[in-house]
Each structure stands twice: as structure tokens, then as C-alpha cells.
């Protein structure tokens, strides 16, 4: 069977998504060992995680500049090398201040790779007019799973973090090498004809320190932020809800996370076909509405089984939100994509903490009701977003003509 340029590029870009998921899970899985080695308390460990997320969240101006200067292909490979070096540094960093600095560098590099790989995924969809973004995000989840499994396997053989991270670094470099051959070259900034009606054709000097977002970019950023709030909050609070509110047994409480993650992974594997049949707009609007309504009804019903069904609705409904919004943002250029990615990181970082404040004041049921409300806000924001129209990428569909790349 002839391997098409679409398939080669899809594999290369998927390697980047796998890389980021694998790198994050590798060091997150060894946080207890890092905490012990540096003698950190819970507050200090929390600050370490916070500065990592903050580095990604505030990297928007730098990422936008680097995307214009280097392009998504070179930025993806460069940030991948930095993330590999960061992983090795975390294994041997001798002091807490240096660990904080390393975490900030990790966050900025994550922001760079996140934007670059999503720009590559969107460029693939534009070049071949075939949906691929949801499967790429499913590969990210698969990379996270692989990183966690490797951590468990290495930990059985040795408790040495340097040994574990050295093995992980070799695999990360292998993923970078696999991604390099068929990444797409950077051409003109992709944009839909009507997206920037007042933008002149002639180049104009840009001296702004921080790019100014448009109204449509802010709507996409809000949709991404509230979408990642739901993802992060469900991962962090679903098990506690089952244990403390529905009084599920110790063996059942972790099922909350498993149901959300499992449904999200399954839906992302299938979502590109759904995008081709029904369109991104319907998938985001109806999917987020399904997640919010399903969770709200489960909270009203009470009990473990309704909760699990509500969590399943949330995982199923929200799975395509992130891929579709990234695809829409990439059509508006590097600045829009960088801002949307930064707002998504902010939601992922700050959302679970905000839900925790609500839980401490009003209880977990009201806290998860706020999560359901966040999903509803995503559906409303999606009404103001113009999503790209792509054909179905199913095997039975007629493939798009292969462009000269």
C-alpha cells in the first residue's frame, strides 16, 4: 500500500503530540520522589507545579514572536530538545530555587510545543482538507498513558529518578527523530478569506510588544479556557465527589477519573469522523451542552451510578472541544493560536483551584455544578466562533487530492 504524504505528515505530527504527553507524564509520575529528594513540603510542591503552569500561561507573547520568527516546524523541534533537557535537569537539580527555575523553563517550552504542534495539525487539515486534530489529541492522551506506564515499570526495577529520566529522554529523542522527516513546511499564515476583512495585503511594520487579540480570538480563548476548566476539574474532583458525596467505596472512587478519561480518549479517536459528518460547530456546541446537562442531571439525581453516567457525558461531550477550537484558532494565525493556547493553560491551571474554593465554601455538589456551568459557557461561546469546514477522514470517504508539499 502506497504511503501518502498525508499519512507521513500525520505520523510525524502525531509523534509531537505523543512527545508532549509522554514528557509531562514522565516527570509528573515522579513528583513524590522529587519532593522527597529536595525535602519539599506540600505547599512548596504546589508552588513548583504552579510556576510550571504559569510559565506556559504567560508565554503567549514569546510564543507568538517565535512562531513568526522560526515557524511551527523549527519551533516544535527546538522546544522538544529543551523539554528533553528539562527532564534530565529535574532529575539532578540540587536546590529548590533551581527546581523552580527549571519548572518555569518547562512551562514556557510546553507552551511553545503546544502551539507549534497544533499549528502543524491545523496546517495538515488545511493542506489535505481532512479532519485529523481529534486523533492527534488522542495520541497526546496515549503518550501520557505510555509515560505513566514507563514510570511504573522503571520504578519496579529501580527507584532512581536519573535512570528513569535518562530512559525517558532516549525515547523522547526517538520521538523527535520520528517527527522530523515529514513535518509540514511553514508557508503563509493560514486564514479564512472572511476572517480578517480589513487586513491589508501589503506588509506593515509590527512593533507591538504584545499582539492585540480580536473579538473572535477572545471568544475562542474563552471557549478554550472554560473547556480546560472542565477537563482539569473532572480529573481532580470526580474521585472526591464519589467518595465524600455519594459514599462510593475505595475501589469505586477512582472510576470517576477512569470514566472521564476513557470516554474522552474513545471520543477523540472517533471525533474526526464526526467532524466530517456534522461539522466542528455542531460538535462543540452540542457536545459541551451534552456534558453540562448530563452532569447537572447526575448531580440532581445523586448516587454513584448517576454520577458515573454524568461523568461519561462530560468526557464524551467535551472530548472534541479542545481539538476543534485549536483548529479554528490556527486559521487566524500564530498570534491567535498562541493566545488561545495560553488561555487554555490558564483554565487548566486555575480551574481546579477555583472549583476547590467553591467546594470549601458550598460543598462538592455545588462545585461540580459550576463545572457543568463551565461546559454550558463553552456552548454559548461556540455560537460566536466560525469553525472550518472539513471533509470526513474516514476510510470510506474519497481522499482529498495530494497537494505538492
C-alpha positions as CSV (number, residue, x, y, z in Angstrom):
1,X,0.0,0.0,0.0
2,X,1.4,3.4,-1.0
3,X,2.0,5.7,1.9
4,X,0.7,9.2,1.0
5,X,2.1,12.5,2.1
6,X,-0.9,13.0,4.3
7,X,-0.2,9.7,6.2
8,X,3.5,10.6,6.5
9,X,2.8,14.0,7.9
10,X,0.1,12.7,10.2
11,X,2.6,10.2,11.7
12,X,5.2,12.9,12.1
13,X,2.8,15.4,13.8
14,X,1.4,12.6,16.0
15,X,4.9,12.0,17.3
16,X,5.0,15.5,18.6
17,X,1.6,15.1,20.4
18,X,2.9,11.8,21.8
19,X,6.1,13.5,22.9
20,X,4.4,16.2,24.9
21,X,2.1,13.8,26.7
22,X,4.9,11.4,27.4
23,X,7.2,14.2,28.7
24,X,4.6,15.6,31.1
25,X,3.5,12.2,32.5
26,X,7.2,11.1,33.0
27,X,8.1,13.9,35.4
28,X,4.6,14.2,37.0
29,X,4.7,10.5,37.9
30,X,8.0,11.0,39.8
31,X,6.8,14.1,41.8
32,X,6.8,12.2,45.1
33,X,10.5,11.2,44.5
34,X,11.4,14.8,43.6
35,X,9.6,16.0,46.6
36,X,11.5,13.7,48.9
37,X,14.9,14.3,47.3
38,X,14.6,18.1,47.7
39,X,12.8,17.9,51.1
40,X,9.8,19.8,49.9
41,X,6.5,20.3,51.8
42,X,3.1,20.2,50.1
43,X,3.0,24.0,49.7
44,X,6.4,24.0,48.1
45,X,5.4,21.2,45.7
46,X,2.2,23.0,44.9
47,X,4.2,26.2,44.0
48,X,6.5,24.1,41.8
49,X,3.5,22.9,39.8
50,X,2.0,26.4,39.8
51,X,5.1,28.1,38.3
52,X,5.3,25.4,35.6
53,X,1.7,26.1,34.6
54,X,2.2,29.9,35.0
55,X,5.2,29.7,32.6
56,X,3.0,28.1,30.0
57,X,0.2,30.6,30.6
58,X,2.3,33.8,30.4
59,X,4.4,32.6,27.4
60,X,1.9,33.9,24.9
61,X,3.9,37.0,23.6
62,X,7.1,34.9,23.4
63,X,5.4,32.0,21.6
64,X,3.7,34.4,19.1
65,X,7.1,36.0,18.4
66,X,8.9,32.7,18.0
67,X,6.2,31.3,15.7
68,X,6.6,34.3,13.4
69,X,10.4,34.1,13.6
70,X,11.1,30.4,13.4
71,X,7.8,28.8,12.1
72,X,6.0,25.9,13.7
73,X,8.3,23.2,12.3
74,X,11.6,24.6,13.8
75,X,9.9,25.8,17.0
76,X,8.4,22.3,17.6
77,X,11.8,20.6,17.2
78,X,13.6,23.3,19.3
79,X,11.1,23.2,22.1
80,X,11.2,19.4,22.1
81,X,15.0,19.5,22.7
82,X,14.5,22.0,25.5
83,X,11.9,19.7,27.1
84,X,14.2,16.7,26.9
85,X,16.9,18.8,28.6
86,X,14.5,20.0,31.3
87,X,13.5,16.4,32.1
88,X,17.2,15.5,32.7
89,X,17.7,18.6,34.7
90,X,14.8,17.8,37.0
91,X,16.5,14.5,37.9
92,X,19.6,16.2,39.3
93,X,18.7,19.7,40.2
94,X,20.3,20.3,43.6
95,X,18.1,23.0,45.1
96,X,14.5,24.2,45.3
97,X,15.2,27.6,43.7
98,X,16.8,25.9,40.7
99,X,13.9,23.5,40.6
100,X,11.5,26.4,40.3
101,X,13.6,27.9,37.5
102,X,13.6,24.6,35.7
103,X,9.8,24.3,36.1
104,X,9.3,27.8,34.6
105,X,11.5,26.8,31.6
106,X,9.5,23.6,31.3
107,X,6.2,25.6,31.2
108,X,7.5,28.0,28.5
109,X,8.7,25.2,26.4
110,X,5.4,23.3,26.8
111,X,3.6,26.5,25.6
112,X,5.9,26.6,22.6
113,X,5.4,23.0,21.6
114,X,1.7,23.1,22.3
115,X,1.2,26.0,19.9
116,X,3.7,24.6,17.3
117,X,2.2,21.1,17.2
118,X,-1.4,22.4,16.9
119,X,-0.3,24.7,14.2
120,X,1.1,21.7,12.3
121,X,-2.1,19.7,12.9
122,X,-4.2,22.6,11.6
123,X,-1.9,23.0,8.6
124,X,-2.3,19.3,7.8
125,X,-6.1,19.7,7.8
126,X,-5.9,22.8,5.5
127,X,-3.4,21.1,3.1
128,X,-5.4,17.9,2.7
129,X,-8.9,19.0,3.7
130,X,-9.2,16.1,6.0
131,X,-10.0,16.1,9.7
132,X,-7.1,14.9,11.9
133,X,-7.0,17.1,15.0
134,X,-9.1,15.0,17.3
135,X,-7.0,11.9,16.6
136,X,-3.8,13.9,17.3
137,X,-5.1,14.9,20.7
138,X,-6.0,11.3,21.3
139,X,-2.3,10.5,20.7
140,X,-1.4,13.0,23.3
141,X,-3.5,11.1,25.8
142,X,-1.8,7.9,24.6
143,X,1.6,9.4,25.2
144,X,0.6,10.4,28.8
145,X,-0.5,6.8,29.4
146,X,2.7,5.5,28.0
147,X,4.7,7.8,30.2
148,X,2.9,6.7,33.3
149,X,3.3,3.1,32.4
150,X,7.1,3.5,31.8
151,X,7.4,5.3,35.2
152,X,5.7,2.3,36.9
153,X,7.9,-0.2,35.1
154,X,11.1,1.6,35.8
155,X,10.1,2.1,39.4
156,X,9.8,-1.6,39.9
157,X,13.4,-2.1,38.8
158,X,15.0,1.0,40.5
159,X,13.9,4.0,42.4
160,X,16.5,6.1,40.7
161,X,14.9,9.2,39.1
162,X,18.0,9.9,37.0
163,X,17.9,6.4,35.5
164,X,14.2,6.7,34.8
165,X,14.5,10.2,33.2
166,X,17.6,9.0,31.1
167,X,15.5,6.2,29.7
168,X,12.6,8.6,29.1
169,X,15.0,11.1,27.4
170,X,16.2,8.5,24.9
171,X,12.6,7.7,24.0
172,X,11.8,11.4,23.7
173,X,14.7,11.9,21.3
174,X,13.5,9.0,19.3
175,X,10.0,10.6,19.0
176,X,11.6,13.9,17.9
177,X,13.6,12.0,15.3
178,X,10.5,10.3,14.1
179,X,8.6,13.6,13.8
180,X,11.3,15.4,11.8
181,X,11.1,13.9,8.3
182,X,7.5,14.8,7.3
183,X,6.6,17.9,9.4
184,X,5.0,20.5,7.1
185,X,7.0,23.4,5.9
186,X,5.8,26.8,7.1
187,X,4.1,28.8,4.4
188,X,2.0,32.0,4.7
189,X,-0.2,32.3,7.8
190,X,-3.4,30.3,7.2
191,X,-6.5,32.4,7.4
192,X,-10.0,32.1,6.1
193,X,-10.9,34.8,3.5
194,X,-13.5,36.5,5.7
195,X,-11.6,36.1,8.9
196,X,-9.6,39.3,8.5
197,X,-11.6,41.6,6.1
198,X,-9.7,44.7,7.0
199,X,-6.2,43.3,6.9
200,X,-4.3,45.0,4.1
201,X,-2.4,42.8,1.6
202,X,0.8,44.8,1.9
203,X,3.0,44.0,4.8
204,X,3.1,46.6,7.6
205,X,5.7,47.0,10.3
206,X,4.8,45.4,13.6
207,X,6.4,46.9,16.6
208,X,3.8,45.9,19.2
209,X,5.3,44.1,22.2
210,X,2.1,42.1,22.8
211,X,-0.3,41.3,19.8
212,X,-3.7,42.7,20.2
213,X,-6.4,40.0,20.1
214,X,-9.6,40.4,18.0
215,X,-13.1,39.7,19.3
216,X,-13.3,36.3,17.6
217,X,-9.9,35.4,19.2
218,X,-11.3,36.2,22.6
219,X,-14.4,34.1,22.1
220,X,-12.1,31.2,21.1
221,X,-9.9,31.8,24.1
222,X,-12.9,31.8,26.5
223,X,-14.2,28.6,25.0
224,X,-10.8,27.0,25.4
225,X,-10.4,28.3,29.0
226,X,-13.8,27.1,30.2
227,X,-13.3,23.8,28.3
228,X,-10.0,23.1,30.0
229,X,-11.6,24.1,33.4
230,X,-14.0,21.2,32.9
231,X,-11.2,18.8,31.9
232,X,-9.0,19.7,34.8
233,X,-11.8,19.8,37.4
234,X,-13.2,16.5,36.4
235,X,-9.8,14.8,36.8
236,X,-9.1,16.5,40.1
237,X,-12.5,16.3,41.8
238,X,-14.5,13.4,40.4
239,X,-13.0,10.8,42.7
240,X,-13.5,13.0,45.8
241,X,-17.2,13.6,44.8
242,X,-17.7,9.8,44.6
243,X,-16.0,9.2,47.9
244,X,-17.4,12.1,50.0
245,X,-20.8,12.8,48.5
246,X,-22.1,9.5,47.0
247,X,-20.1,7.5,49.6
248,X,-18.7,5.1,47.0
249,X,-16.2,2.5,48.2
250,X,-12.5,2.9,48.0
251,X,-12.5,0.6,44.9
252,X,-15.2,2.6,43.1
253,X,-14.0,6.2,43.7
254,X,-11.1,6.1,41.1
255,X,-13.7,5.1,38.5
256,X,-14.7,8.7,38.2
257,X,-11.3,9.6,36.6
258,X,-11.3,6.4,34.6
259,X,-14.7,7.0,33.1
260,X,-13.9,10.6,32.1
261,X,-10.5,9.8,30.7
262,X,-11.7,6.6,28.9
263,X,-14.7,8.3,27.3
264,X,-12.6,11.3,26.2
265,X,-9.9,9.0,24.6
266,X,-12.5,6.9,22.8
267,X,-14.4,10.0,21.6
268,X,-11.2,11.7,20.3
269,X,-10.4,8.6,18.3
270,X,-13.8,8.8,16.7
271,X,-14.3,12.5,16.6
272,X,-12.6,13.3,13.3
273,X,-15.3,11.2,11.6
274,X,-17.9,13.1,13.5
275,X,-16.3,16.4,12.4
276,X,-16.6,15.3,8.8
277,X,-20.3,14.3,9.1
278,X,-21.7,17.1,11.4
279,X,-19.1,19.8,11.4
280,X,-17.0,21.3,14.2
281,X,-19.6,23.9,15.2
282,X,-22.3,21.3,15.9
283,X,-19.8,19.0,17.7
284,X,-18.6,21.8,20.0
285,X,-21.9,23.4,20.7
286,X,-23.9,20.2,21.2
287,X,-21.1,18.2,22.8
288,X,-20.4,20.9,25.5
289,X,-24.2,21.2,26.1
290,X,-24.4,17.4,26.5
291,X,-21.6,17.5,29.0
292,X,-23.1,20.3,31.1
293,X,-26.7,18.9,31.0
294,X,-25.6,15.4,31.7
295,X,-23.5,16.3,34.7
296,X,-26.2,18.7,36.1
297,X,-28.8,15.9,35.9
298,X,-26.5,13.5,37.6
299,X,-25.9,15.9,40.4
300,X,-29.7,16.4,40.8
301,X,-30.3,12.6,40.9
302,X,-27.5,11.9,43.3
303,X,-25.9,8.5,43.8
304,X,-22.8,6.7,42.4
305,X,-24.3,5.3,39.2
306,X,-25.9,8.6,38.1
307,X,-22.6,10.4,38.8
308,X,-20.7,7.9,36.6
309,X,-23.2,8.4,33.8
310,X,-22.8,12.2,34.2
311,X,-19.0,11.9,34.1
312,X,-19.3,9.8,31.0
313,X,-21.4,12.5,29.3
314,X,-18.8,15.1,30.3
315,X,-15.9,13.0,28.8
316,X,-17.9,12.3,25.7
317,X,-19.2,15.8,25.1
318,X,-16.1,17.7,25.9
319,X,-13.6,15.5,24.0
320,X,-13.7,17.4,20.7
321,X,-13.8,20.9,22.2
322,X,-10.1,21.4,22.5
323,X,-9.1,19.9,19.1
324,X,-11.8,21.9,17.3
325,X,-11.1,25.2,18.9
326,X,-7.3,24.8,18.3
327,X,-8.1,24.1,14.6
328,X,-10.3,27.2,14.4
329,X,-7.7,29.4,16.2
330,X,-4.9,28.2,13.9
331,X,-6.9,29.6,10.9
332,X,-6.5,33.1,12.4
333,X,-2.7,32.9,12.6
334,X,0.1,32.3,15.1
335,X,-0.9,35.2,17.4
336,X,-4.5,33.9,17.8
337,X,-3.3,30.3,18.3
338,X,-0.8,31.4,21.0
339,X,-3.3,33.4,22.9
340,X,-5.9,30.6,22.8
341,X,-3.4,28.1,24.0
342,X,-2.3,30.4,26.8
343,X,-5.9,30.8,27.9
344,X,-6.4,27.1,27.8
345,X,-3.4,26.6,30.0
346,X,-4.8,29.2,32.4
347,X,-8.1,27.3,32.6
348,X,-6.4,24.0,33.2
349,X,-4.2,25.6,35.9
350,X,-6.6,27.8,37.7
351,X,-9.9,26.0,37.1
352,X,-9.4,23.1,39.6
353,X,-8.2,25.6,42.2
354,X,-11.3,27.7,41.7
355,X,-13.5,24.7,42.0
356,X,-11.7,23.8,45.2
357,X,-12.6,27.2,46.7
358,X,-16.3,26.7,45.8
359,X,-16.1,23.2,47.3
360,X,-14.7,24.5,50.5
361,X,-17.4,27.1,50.8
362,X,-20.5,25.5,49.4
363,X,-19.7,21.8,49.0
364,X,-18.6,19.5,46.2
365,X,-22.1,19.2,44.7
366,X,-22.2,23.0,44.0
367,X,-18.5,22.9,42.9
368,X,-19.3,20.3,40.2
369,X,-22.4,22.3,39.3
370,X,-20.0,25.1,38.5
371,X,-18.2,22.6,36.2
372,X,-21.4,21.9,34.5
373,X,-21.9,25.6,34.1
374,X,-18.5,25.9,32.6
375,X,-19.4,23.4,29.9
376,X,-22.6,25.5,29.2
377,X,-20.4,28.6,28.8
378,X,-18.3,26.8,26.2
379,X,-21.5,26.0,24.2
380,X,-22.5,29.7,24.3
381,X,-19.0,30.9,23.3
382,X,-19.1,28.5,20.4
383,X,-22.0,30.3,18.9
384,X,-19.7,33.2,18.1
385,X,-16.9,31.1,16.6
386,X,-16.5,30.4,12.9
387,X,-15.3,26.8,12.6
388,X,-13.5,25.5,9.5
389,X,-15.4,23.0,7.3
390,X,-13.5,19.8,6.7
391,X,-14.5,16.6,4.9
392,X,-14.7,13.3,6.7
393,X,-11.4,11.5,7.1
394,X,-13.0,8.1,7.2
395,X,-11.5,5.3,5.1
396,X,-14.6,5.1,3.0
397,X,-14.6,8.7,2.1
398,X,-12.9,10.0,-1.1
399,X,-9.5,11.3,-0.2
400,X,-8.6,14.8,-1.0
401,X,-6.1,15.3,-3.8
402,X,-2.5,15.2,-2.6
403,X,-1.0,18.7,-2.9
404,X,2.6,19.3,-3.7
405,X,4.2,19.9,-0.4
